[in-house]
Amino acid sequence: MLTNFFSNTKPVISVFIIGLFLCYTTIGFFIGTVPLVSFGLFFWFFVLFGVANFVNSRNNLTFDNSFFFLFFVILLGYFSEAIQLNSIFYASLILMIYMRRVYSLQSPKNSIKKLFDSGFWIGICFLIEPFSILFFLMTYFAIILHQHLDYRKLLTPILGLLTPCIIFFTYHFWYDSMDNVYALLDWYTSYDFTIYTNVKYQFSIGVLLFLLLISLFLKTPKALAVKNAFRKNWILISLHLLLALVLMVIIKDRNGTEILYLLFPVTIIIANGFELFQKKWFADIILLLIFLGSFVPFLL
């Protein structure tokens, strides 16, 4: 019943999922995991949802259903600390816009423009979170997977990357505030992961890892067995996941919101794994358990 309900993309399903997000946000606000509820919070998260759904549907990363959007919001229930507006959120939003260009490279149309845009957006993301420059690797992996290599395609993303960086440098050089530029080059970090020793985080991370590993085990052999566009996208999604995990390790400040970097690749993988369940009653039970489990962290 549940799987049948979410197996299409009717507007009523999107309204239900948005209502679920509002529910998580309200509960989180009253128990203190969501510091502030405002119109701006909902607006920017709805923008994030829109961009993420667009990247998924436009590039056929999952089947034509609502499981991606559903799992994206449910994971926010497991990690409600991520529901806030800060530098990590804005970096994640810009990163999603960057990913829109990277995944769209499977089409040869306007490839040079896409490559410049990808460099431009990752450049802006770098100015917000310097370690996010790691994801620039995805541009070149996408070129190797989807495009024919030539010097223009290799140089264009670099020109895009340099454009916002040069503007940023020029502004601070003119106003004699170069400390902001030097801060981007400070790659010192700490490896303090005590925040994740909390019982709530251990439960949420345990559920996420279980779903992720099962989905990878189920989907990867099928995705790699056929030589098509999705096979290349699956490799790109796996790289996206790997780079997000590396960023989680080296990022300077850990307060729970950094999970936003992981949400997109993890949700894509889980949605693809979930779609492989043949028995509807079994899929219904799994989905219900995942849904109910999203309220457990609020009680811990």
SETORLUM-331590 format. One record per residue (C-alpha): y, z, x; residue number from 1. Coordinates in steps of 0.02 Angstrom, whole numbers, plus 50000, padded with zeros to 5 digits. Each point is the difference from the previous one (the first is absolute). Example, Ala and Ser with C-alpha at 12.3 -4.5 7.8 and 13.67 -1.06 7.14 Angstrom:
BEGIN
R     c2     c3     c1    i
R  49775  50390  50615    1
R  50172  49967  50069    2
***
This chain:
BEGIN
R     c2     c3     c1    i
R  50000  50000  50000    1
R  50124  50052  50136    2
R  49956  49853  50112    3
R  50017  49879  49854    4
R  50172  50071  49963    5
R  50064  49973  50179    6
R  49909  49835  50027    7
R  50153  49899  49948    8
R  50188  50005  50030    9
R  50072  50028  49827   10
R  50174  50082  49994   11
R  49930  50151  49906   12
R  49892  50040  50152   13
R  50150  49996  50116   14
R  50092  50116  49880   15
R  49852  50120  50004   16
R  49994  49999  50191   17
R  50188  50028  50012   18
R  49979  50144  49877   19
R  49868  50071  50116   20
R  50122  49991  50145   21
R  50131  50091  49895   22
R  49870  50133  49962   23
R  49959  50026  50185   24
R  50185  50007  50041   25
R  50039  50128  49865   26
R  49855  50113  50048   27
R  50046  49984  50184   28
R  50180  50046  49964   29
R  49952  50159  49907   30
R  49878  50059  50135   31
R  50118  49951  50143   32
R  49912  49853  50083   33
R  50130  49877  49933   34
R  50169  50069  50059   35
R  50113  49902  49883   36
R  49981  49897  49842   37
R  50138  49874  49965   38
R  50034  49827  49932   39
R  50009  49937  50179   40
R  49826  50067  50039   41
R  49922  49908  49854   42
R  50100  49842  50031   43
R  49950  49983  50182   44
R  49818  50042  49968   45
R  49995  49870  49862   46
R  50071  49876  50126   47
R  49860  50050  50121   48
R  49871  49976  49862   49
R  50073  49830  49958   50
R  49998  49939  50180   51
R  49823  50066  50032   52
R  49934  49920  49841   53
R  50087  49837  50042   54
R  49923  49993  50175   55
R  49828  50036  49927   56
R  50005  49878  49855   57
R  50092  49858  50088   58
R  49874  49998  50143   59
R  49843  50035  49896   60
R  49954  50154  50101   61
R  49905  50071  49850   62
R  49935  49928  49838   63
R  50118  49976  49853   64
R  49994  50177  49930   65
R  50095  50164  50007   66
R  49888  50099  50117   67
R  50115  49976  50150   68
R  50152  50070  49908   69
R  49895  50140  49924   70
R  49927  50058  50166   71
R  50170  49985  50084   72
R  50074  50124  49876   73
R  49846  50113  49996   74
R  50009  50020  50189   75
R  50181  50057  49979   76
R  49927  50135  49888   77
R  49887  50056  50142   78
R  50150  49999  50119   79
R  50145  50048  49887   80
R  50104  50055  50152   81
R  50026  49814  50030   82
R  50101  49986  49838   83
R  50172  50021  50075   84
R  50138  49894  50072   85
R  50021  50015  50188   86
R  49998  49890  50153   87
R  49810  49979  49991   88
R  50011  49937  49821   89
R  50134  49872  50042   90
R  49903  49946  50155   91
R  49845  49980  49891   92
R  50096  49896  49874   93
R  50071  49886  50135   94
R  49826  49989  50074   95
R  49932  49940  49833   96
R  50133  49864  49995   97
R  49946  49953  50176   98
R  49818  49994  49944   99
R  50050  49884  49859  100
R  50047  49872  50132  101
R  49851  50034  50112  102
R  49867  49980  49864  103
R  50087  49846  49930  104
R  49969  49908  50165  105
R  49834  49946  49927  106
R  50104  49861  49922  107
R  50075  49873  50122  108
R  50154  49977  49890  109
R  50165  50056  50083  110
R  49903  50083  50141  111
R  50148  50005  50121  112
R  50110  50086  49870  113
R  49861  50125  49964  114
R  49980  50037  50185  115
R  50186  50029  50024  116
R  50005  50111  49846  117
R  49850  50100  50061  118
R  50086  50033  50166  119
R  50164  50043  49913  120
R  49920  50128  49883  121
R  49894  50082  50135  122
R  50161  50010  50102  123
R  50085  50097  49860  124
R  49846  50110  49983  125
R  50006  50033  50188  126
R  50179  50064  49982  127
R  49938  50127  49871  128
R  49834  50046  50081  129
R  49983  49937  50181  130
R  49810  50020  50004  131
R  49984  49877  49856  132
R  50022  49861  50129  133
R  49811  50012  50016  134
R  49984  49897  49841  135
R  50086  49853  50085  136
R  49827  49960  50067  137
R  49950  49949  49825  138
R  50119  49852  50004  139
R  49909  49925  50148  140
R  49828  50039  49931  141
R  50052  49913  49839  142
R  50058  49849  50102  143
R  49833  49993  50090  144
R  49902  50019  49839  145
R  50100  49886  49884  146
R  50112  49885  50103  147
R  49994  49874  50142  148
R  50076  50073  50157  149
R  50155  49924  50077  150
R  50149  50066  50096  151
R  50114  50004  49846  152
R  49881  50112  49904  153
R  49983  50115  50150  154
R  50187  50017  50032  155
R  50069  50003  49822  156
R  49938  50177  49956  157
R  50079  50066  50160  158
R  50167  49922  49953  159
R  49985  50081  49829  160
R  49961  50168  50079  161
R  50147  49990  50120  162
R  50128  49956  49864  163
R  50017  50173  49916  164
R  49976  50087  50169  165
R  50145  49905  50078  166
R  50111  50036  49849  167
R  49952  50185  50011  168
R  50035  50004  50188  169
R  50167  49910  49981  170
R  50059  50119  49863  171
R  49961  50158  50098  172
R  50065  49926  50163  173
R  50165  49959  49914  174
R  50017  50175  49925  175
R  49939  50086  50159  176
R  49849  50080  49917  177
R  49865  49937  50116  178
R  49898  50159  49978  179
R  49932  49922  49841  180
R  49938  49851  50101  181
R  49922  50110  50135  182
R  49911  50100  49864  183
R  49902  49844  49953  184
R  49931  49993  50176  185
R  49944  50182  50001  186
R  49812  49980  49978  187
R  49960  50183  50025  188
R  49889  50069  49864  189
R  49896  50154  49961  190
R  49819  50011  49951  191
R  50014  50149  49884  192
R  49883  49969  49854  193
R  49999  50177  49930  194
R  50075  49937  49837  195
R  49834  49915  49964  196
R  49901  50162  50019  197
R  50064  50056  49831  198
R  49859  50008  49870  199
R  50096  49883  49885  200
R  50017  49867  50134  201
R  49820  50020  50054  202
R  49942  49968  49821  203
R  50114  49850  49975  204
R  49962  49923  50170  205
R  49814  50029  49971  206
R  50006  49906  49835  207
R  50103  49859  50077  208
R  49883  49980  50149  209
R  49845  50003  49889  210
R  50068  49865  49885  211
R  50064  49898  50147  212
R  49837  50003  50098  213
R  49892  49961  49848  214
R  50114  49855  49954  215
R  49999  49931  50177  216
R  49811  50013  50005  217
R  49981  49908  49834  218
R  50133  49865  50020  219
R  50007  49954  50184  220
R  49831  49910  50012  221
R  50040  49898  49844  222
R  50178  49961  50057  223
R  49946  49941  50173  224
R  49850  49901  49938  225
R  50105  49860  49926  226
R  50124  49898  50100  227
R  50150  49993  49884  228
R  50178  50065  49988  229
R  49944  50171  49940  230
R  49892  50022  50155  231
R  50156  49979  50108  232
R  50099  50115  49886  233
R  49864  50133  50013  234
R  50016  49995  50189  235
R  50189  50017  49981  236
R  49981  50145  49878  237
R  49882  50087  50121  238
R  50128  49979  50139  239
R  50134  50067  49883  240
R  49893  50154  49970  241
R  49967  50025  50186  242
R  50184  49989  50046  243
R  50047  50119  49859  244
R  49873  50126  50066  245
R  50072  49984  50176  246
R  50175  50026  49930  247
R  49939  50157  49911  248
R  49944  50068  50169  249
R  50155  49960  50102  250
R  50139  50027  49871  251
R  50121  50138  50049  252
R  50027  50093  49836  253
R  49853  50043  49887  254
R  50042  50071  49830  255
R  49877  49911  49885  256
R  50108  49850  49958  257
R  49926  49898  50143  258
R  49850  49966  49888  259
R  50110  49863  49924  260
R  49962  49891  50151  261
R  49815  50007  49957  262
R  50011  49975  49813  263
R  50004  49811  49991  264
R  49851  49954  50112  265
R  49897  50148  49939  266
R  50031  49956  49817  267
R  49958  49816  50028  268
R  49836  50048  50082  269
R  49953  50130  49868  270
R  50042  49881  49858  271
R  49891  49865  50078  272
R  49856  50121  50023  273
R  50014  50066  49823  274
R  49993  49825  49928  275
R  49823  49980  50070  276
R  49922  50131  49886  277
R  49889  49904  49881  278
R  49956  50139  49878  279
R  50150  50039  49890  280
R  49943  50175  49955  281
R  49986  50046  50185  282
R  50172  49926  50037  283
R  50071  50098  49852  284
R  49931  50163  50069  285
R  50066  49966  50176  286
R  50172  49953  49933  287
R  50008  50154  49890  288
R  49952  50113  50147  289
R  50133  49920  50111  290
R  50129  50021  49862  291
R  49957  50182  49965  292
R  49993  50036  50186  293
R  50182  49947  50018  294
R  50053  50158  49908  295
R  49899  50117  50113  296
R  50130  50001  50142  297
R  50129  50068  49877  298
R  49887  50152  49977  299
R  49966  50036  50184  300
***
